[in-house]
Amino acid sequence: MPEFDATPFESPHRDDQTAPRNARYGLILFCIYLIVYAGFVLINAFWPATMASVAFAGLNLAIVYGFGLIVLALILAAIYGWLCRSTGGPS
């Protein structure tokens, strides 16, 4: 029967600069998303009639903007994954 190993896993590819760099990338991408999302909230709060206007293919701006937020989140997640690779991304 295998025993429980309580020692933390240490990746052989990790150095002391990786975690702060990845955290910095995450914070930058989070701020980008926050700004876009804040725009969505502000338009809904102060100009709700604007969100009811038709933006694309018969869909109102709220639907288009909402789906855009979902797509943006997926794109930013992919960018984050690319930036955080140990062998790739800008240094």
C-alpha positions, -999 to +999 in steps of 0.1 A: +000+000+000+015+034-010+021+059+018+010+095+019+037+118+008+033+153+024+062+169+007+052+198-017+057+192-054+085+213-069+084+217-106+119+214-122+110+242-146+101+268-119+124+296-108+119+325-084+109+349-112+081+328-127+054+333-101+057+372-099+058+374-137+027+353-141+009+373-113+018+405-132+004+391-164-027+380-147-032+414-131-028+432-163-053+410-182-077+413-152-075+451-154-083+449-192-113+428-185-124+449-156-124+481-178-145+464-205-169+449-179-172+483-161-182+498-194-210+472-197-222+480-162-220+518-166-240+517-199-266+495-182-268+518-152-268+552-168-280+546-204-303+516-204-320+527-236-287+523-254-285+486-244-320+481-260-309+495-294-303+470-322-266+465-327-261+435-350-283+411-369-314+421-350-298+416-316-297+443-290-265+458-277-269+440-243-268+406-259-239+414-283-219+431-255-226+402-231-215+375-256-185+398-263-175+397-227-176+359-227-155+357-258-131+383-244-127+362-212-118+331-233-093+351-254-077+366-223-074+332-207-057+319-239-033+348-239-026+342-202-018+306-209+005+315-237+023+342-217+028+319-187+045+291-206+079+286-193+094+283-228+074+310-245+060+344-242+078+377-237+103+378-209 
